[in-house]
Amino acid sequence: MAAKDAVLRIGALAGRTGVSPELLRAWERRYRLLRPVRSAGGFRLYSQGDELRVLRMKELIRDGVGAAQAARIAAGTSQDPLPLSSSALDAAARRFDKALRSYKERVIHAEIDALIASLGLERALEVAIFPALSRIGEGWARGEITVAQEHVAANAIRARLLAEASGWERGPGPRALLACAPGERHELGLIAFGAVLHRRGWRIAYLGQDTPIEDVEVAAQAVEPALVVVFATDSRLLDKVRRKVKRAAASLPLAVAGPGATAAFAHQVGARILTDGPVRAALEIAADRRQPGDAARR
């Protein structure tokens, strides 16, 4: 989440969550549950993502989960999330589908928190969040879902993923530069890719929607990334900038990703292609044991 979204002083965060400032500081120090930024005046400022993690941790502790595990689950970093049976997963999916149709961001956020706590971030994205979003799109195509419902659902998921990505530009690891192709407005897959990659130790420089390839090249000169990803859901968007992408791939560790990226296009421009969805693609990059720049070019 960008610094401009962090607006709460610790007293305000305490008032909104019912957790004392002293305990909040302890959770931040001991479990790294909170991810504050510094204001121009040097004050620590907290975001909605911090608030959601604190509320989730309170709920887990109330249900008998130990503080250390509760912090890992609330932060989405637990390697042992609370298990869900297949019937419980089906019930959670139905609740999430209902939440996505509710027009209420807070309800959607609460269901996402529950899914992440139960499944972990990666599995929640793969088996619940993205499939539900696809069903929303299909419902809109059939006239069962309004445009407003689809927009609220997508915006709520985007906001929650950005909360998970808070502070993703910081850290000691290699840096990935992420951008949507020119004309591309759908960015949830790219944000999810970045969030998962950051949890595996990478730093993320995020350019977002509808980014000119020339701007990607300029940004790459500034941040010197180990990996550059250009994302598209429609192959025609990449076709329009084929020559520019080929030029960029000649000097950058560039990969193309998304439903619009094909193996043929990647071969023609000399780029790597990331397949199998955003979560699997991020895990593949993170698991690659070779030098990141070399891995990105293969």
SULMOHU-V234478 format. One record per helix or strand of 3 or more residues. SS is the DSSP state (hx for helix, st for strand). FROM is the first residue (numbers start at 1). LEN is the number of residues. If there is no record, write none. Layout:
BEGIN
ss & from & len
SS & FROM & LEN
SS & FROM & LEN
END
This chain:
BEGIN
ss & from & len
hx & 3 & 3
hx & 10 & 8
hx & 21 & 11
st & 44 & 3
hx & 48 & 15
hx & 67 & 9
hx & 86 & 15
hx & 105 & 15
hx & 121 & 21
hx & 147 & 18
st & 175 & 6
hx & 188 & 12
st & 203 & 6
hx & 213 & 11
st & 227 & 5
hx & 235 & 6
hx & 242 & 10
st & 254 & 4
hx & 263 & 7
st & 272 & 3
hx & 277 & 11
hx & 292 & 6
END
